[in-house]
Every structure is written in C-alpha cells, then in structure tokens.
Amino acid sequence: MSALPGIVVTGASGRMGRMLSSLILGSDKARLVAALERPGHDWIGRDLGEAMRGAPVGLTVTDDPLEAFAKAQAVVDFTAPEATVGFAALAAQARAVHVIGTTGLSADDLRHIALAAHHAVIVRAGNMSLGVNLLARLTQKVAAALDADFDIEIVEAHHARKVDAPSGTALMLGQAAAAGRGVILDEVSDRGRDGLTGARERGHIGFSAIRGGDIVGEHDVIFAAAGERIILRHVATDRAIFARGALKAALWGQDRVPGEYDMMDVLGL
C-alpha cells in the first residue's frame, strides 16, 4: 500500500472537483482514492478519467461517502452547505482531514462543523490562495492602524453561476477588517444597499457583489476617508490556485491534532 495520503474529492463533476482530481492524479505527494458525486448523477459508475473526457484512470465515480472516506486520509470538499455538514460528520468518523472550501455556510452549519472538529482536523477557508490570505492579514493590519474616519468597503466580483453573495472570501476579508477594528462583523455589516438607505453609518463595513461572465474572483478592500483612499486588491485569473491551496491544506493536516484550522495556519501566517 502506498505511503502517500489518500484523498477523496467530493463534487467530482464540478469545476473545482475536476481541477482537484486532475491535480491529485498528477501529484507525487498524494493519491486520489475516490471521486464522489451525489446519488443519481450521470457520472456514477463511470471511470473518472472518461467522465472528464480523458483517458481512463482506473477510478470509478461513487455516490457512497461512507465507503470512500473509510479508505482516505483526507477529504477535499467544495460542494454545498448541506452536503458539507454531512461530509464533516463522516470525515470525523473516519478521522480524515476535512478540507472545506464550501461557502454560504450558516451559523448552524458552522456549529455542526465545530462539533466534528472535536474528532478530526478540519481546515476551512473562504479562499485557499496564498495571495488572498496575505490580503486578509494586510486588511486586518490596515484596519487596526486606521480609525473609523476611514470607511471600509469590500467589493467582490465572480462568475455568473456563483450562487452565494457576499462571497466567502469577501466575508473572510470582512472578518479580518472587523478583527483589526476590534468589532463583531455581524453588528457592523452593511449589505445589499438599495433605494433611500440614508447616509452610511460610521464604523460599518460595507459589501458589494458583482456577478458576470467567467470572472474567477476579484476582491477590493477600500479604506475611504475625506481626501484619500487606500485600496488593497487581489485578482485571481486561474482556479488552479484554489486547488493547489486545498491540496496543500490536506497534506498539512496529516498528523495534526483534531480541531478547526484555516489557511493562515497552513501557510504559517
């Protein structure tokens, strides 16, 4: 049996699922041991490589997470909140590292994930790229250095098919700004302005979401005061950065003590 960690990719037919599968299949640091899809999906029972319109890879797509997780050391999950919560419980039972890139998780979802983290390593991040995590750290530092005379606005842009807003990355940046200010984001968050909203409230953190075309991901953190603006920006042009970050997290999580971690931990930031 190979000493390389075995990894399961959930949502194998999605854009991230395909990218992760290809990355792991070509890796000399990990093995792809299962590709998972929802029951009834037309990929079930097919060779993963052929389903991705390539050469056979000798791995059949499955809809059985229990069997898949039992032979894995890590699960990489970019799916939907309901699915992710279920996967968290199963990954915890298998004592597999659960790397979560799913966004749109509710407070209740996060409570269930926190319970699973008592038994296994969970690495969860709204964005797994090095650049975005550096941006979050910079956002926290700038927010801490500037007082509420500087309004904070987070503007994000993604492709037309993205279903949640603000993006997980935008919320991560908002959390970083709130931490720098020493406030709770939920108490100072402004979203979805429309109509006669009144003047902007001092100290609040605003969010704006743009959806269109095939935009991979763009995030601006704007600090605006009278007479000057500071803009911190990250632009992603290739989703491979997220897949590489997720694989790095899955490998980093091996032999760690159970608990909740993020990409700041993985990157030593």
C-alpha positions in Angstrom: 0.0 0.0 0.0 1.3 3.5 -0.9 2.6 5.7 1.9 1.1 8.7 0.2 -2.0 10.1 1.8 -5.2 9.0 0.1 -7.6 11.8 -0.8 -11.3 11.9 -1.7 -12.7 14.7 -3.9 -16.4 15.5 -3.4 -18.5 17.1 -6.1 -16.2 15.5 -8.7 -18.1 16.8 -11.7 -17.9 20.4 -10.7 -15.2 22.8 -11.9 -13.3 22.6 -8.7 -13.8 18.9 -8.5 -12.4 18.3 -11.9 -9.4 20.6 -11.2 -8.7 18.9 -7.9 -9.0 15.4 -9.3 -6.5 16.3 -12.2 -4.1 17.9 -9.7 -4.1 15.0 -7.3 -3.8 12.4 -10.1 -0.7 14.2 -11.3 0.8 14.7 -7.8 3.7 12.8 -6.3 2.6 13.8 -2.8 -0.9 12.3 -2.6 -3.2 9.6 -4.2 -6.8 10.1 -5.4 -8.6 7.2 -3.7 -12.2 8.2 -4.5 -14.3 10.7 -6.6 -17.7 11.3 -5.1 -20.9 12.6 -6.6 -24.5 12.9 -5.5 -26.8 9.9 -6.0 -28.4 9.9 -9.4 -25.7 11.9 -11.1 -24.8 10.6 -14.5 -21.1 10.2 -13.6 -21.9 7.5 -11.0 -20.3 4.2 -12.1 -18.2 5.7 -14.8 -14.4 5.9 -14.9 -13.4 9.3 -13.6 -11.0 10.0 -16.5 -13.5 9.1 -19.1 -16.2 11.2 -17.4 -13.8 14.1 -17.6 -13.4 13.3 -21.4 -9.9 12.0 -21.0 -8.1 8.7 -20.7 -9.3 6.1 -18.2 -7.7 6.4 -14.7 -8.9 3.2 -13.1 -11.1 5.0 -10.6 -14.9 4.7 -10.6 -17.0 7.6 -9.5 -19.1 6.7 -6.5 -22.1 8.1 -4.5 -21.1 6.3 -1.3 -19.2 8.7 1.0 -19.0 6.2 3.9 -17.1 3.7 1.8 -15.0 6.4 0.2 -14.0 8.1 3.4 -13.1 4.8 5.1 -10.0 4.5 2.8 -9.0 8.1 2.9 -6.7 10.3 5.0 -8.2 13.5 3.6 -11.4 14.8 2.0 -11.4 17.9 -0.1 -14.8 19.4 -0.3 -16.1 22.3 -2.5 -19.8 21.5 -2.6 -22.9 22.9 -0.9 -23.6 23.7 2.8 -26.0 20.8 3.4 -23.6 18.3 1.8 -20.6 19.7 3.6 -22.2 19.3 7.0 -22.9 15.7 6.3 -19.4 15.1 5.0 -18.0 16.7 8.1 -19.6 14.1 10.4 -18.5 11.2 8.1 -14.9 12.5 7.8 -14.8 12.9 11.6 -15.8 9.2 12.0 -13.1 8.2 9.6 -10.6 10.5 11.3 -9.8 12.0 7.9 -8.7 15.6 7.4 -11.6 17.6 6.0 -10.6 20.5 3.8 -13.7 22.7 3.3 -13.8 25.3 0.5 -17.6 25.4 0.6 -19.1 28.9 1.0 -22.5 30.1 2.1 -22.4 28.1 5.4 -24.9 29.3 8.1 -24.2 29.7 11.8 -26.0 26.4 12.4 -23.8 24.7 9.7 -20.7 26.0 11.4 -21.9 24.7 14.8 -22.1 21.2 13.3 -18.7 21.5 11.7 -17.3 22.7 15.0 -18.6 19.5 16.7 -17.0 17.4 14.0 -13.7 19.1 14.7 -13.6 17.6 18.1 -12.7 14.3 16.4 -10.8 15.3 13.3 -8.8 18.0 11.6 -10.9 20.5 9.7 -9.3 23.2 7.5 -11.9 25.7 6.4 -11.3 28.8 4.4 -13.4 31.1 2.2 -10.4 31.2 -0.1 -7.4 28.9 -0.2 -5.0 31.0 -2.3 -1.8 32.4 -0.7 -2.5 35.8 -2.1 -5.9 36.2 -0.6 -4.7 35.1 2.8 -2.0 37.6 2.6 -4.6 40.2 1.7 -6.7 39.2 4.7 -3.7 39.7 7.0 -2.9 43.1 5.4 -6.6 44.1 5.7 -6.5 43.3 9.5 -3.3 45.3 10.0 -4.6 48.4 8.0 -7.9 48.3 9.8 -6.1 48.3 13.1 -4.0 51.2 12.1 -6.9 53.4 10.9 -9.8 54.7 12.9 -13.5 54.9 11.9 -12.9 58.1 9.9 -11.9 55.6 7.2 -14.9 53.8 5.9 -14.3 50.2 4.9 -16.0 48.8 1.8 -15.4 45.3 0.3 -16.2 44.9 -3.4 -16.1 41.4 -4.9 -16.7 40.1 -8.4 -17.3 36.5 -9.5 -18.7 34.5 -12.5 -22.4 34.5 -13.3 -23.0 31.0 -11.9 -21.9 31.7 -8.3 -25.0 31.2 -6.1 -24.0 33.0 -2.8 -23.2 36.6 -2.0 -21.2 38.1 -0.5 -18.5 35.6 -1.4 -16.8 33.5 1.2 -13.6 35.4 0.5 -15.4 38.8 0.9 -16.7 37.6 4.3 -13.3 36.4 5.3 -11.9 39.9 4.4 -14.8 41.5 6.4 -13.9 39.3 9.4 -10.3 40.4 9.1 -11.3 44.1 9.0 -13.6 43.6 11.9 -10.8 41.9 13.9 -8.5 44.8 13.2 -11.1 47.2 14.4 -12.0 45.1 17.4 -15.6 44.8 16.5 -18.1 41.9 15.6 -18.7 41.8 11.9 -22.4 40.8 12.2 -23.0 44.0 14.2 -21.4 46.4 11.7 -22.1 44.7 8.3 -23.9 46.7 5.6 -25.1 44.6 2.6 -27.4 45.0 -0.4 -28.0 48.7 -0.3 -31.0 49.8 -2.5 -33.3 52.8 -2.6 -33.2 55.5 0.0 -30.9 53.9 2.5 -29.8 57.0 4.3 -26.2 58.1 4.9 -23.5 55.4 5.6 -23.2 54.7 9.3 -19.8 55.5 10.8 -17.7 52.4 11.5 -19.7 50.0 9.4 -18.2 47.6 6.9 -19.9 47.5 3.5 -20.2 44.7 1.0 -20.9 44.9 -2.8 -21.2 41.9 -5.1 -20.7 41.8 -8.9 -21.7 38.7 -10.9 -21.0 38.2 -14.6 -19.3 36.2 -17.3 -16.5 33.9 -16.3 -14.8 36.2 -13.6 -12.7 33.8 -11.4 -12.5 36.2 -8.5 -11.6 39.8 -7.8 -11.7 41.4 -4.3 -11.0 45.0 -3.3 -10.8 46.3 0.2 -11.3 50.0 0.2 -10.5 52.3 3.1 -12.0 55.7 2.2 -11.7 58.9 4.2 -12.0 62.6 3.3 -9.4 63.4 0.7 -7.8 59.9 0.4 -8.4 56.2 -0.3 -6.4 53.1 0.3 -7.3 50.1 -1.9 -6.0 46.6 -1.3 -6.7 44.3 -4.2 -6.4 40.6 -5.3 -7.3 39.3 -8.7 -7.5 35.6 -9.4 -7.2 34.6 -13.1 -6.9 30.8 -12.7 -8.9 28.5 -10.4 -5.8 26.3 -10.1 -4.6 28.5 -7.2 -7.5 27.3 -5.1 -6.9 23.6 -5.9 -3.2 23.9 -5.1 -4.1 25.6 -1.8 -6.6 22.9 -0.9 -4.1 20.1 -1.7 -1.5 21.9 0.5 -4.1 22.1 3.3 -4.9 18.3 3.0 -1.2 17.4 3.3 -0.6 19.9 6.1 -3.4 18.4 8.1 -1.9 15.0 8.4 -0.9 14.1 12.0 -2.2 17.4 13.4 -4.4 17.3 16.5 -8.2 17.5 15.9 -9.6 21.0 15.7 -10.6 23.8 13.4 -7.9 25.4 11.3 -7.7 27.9 8.4 -5.3 28.8 5.6 -3.5 31.2 7.9 -2.4 28.1 10.0 -1.5 26.2 6.9 0.6 29.0 5.5 2.2 29.9 8.8 0.7 33.4 8.8 
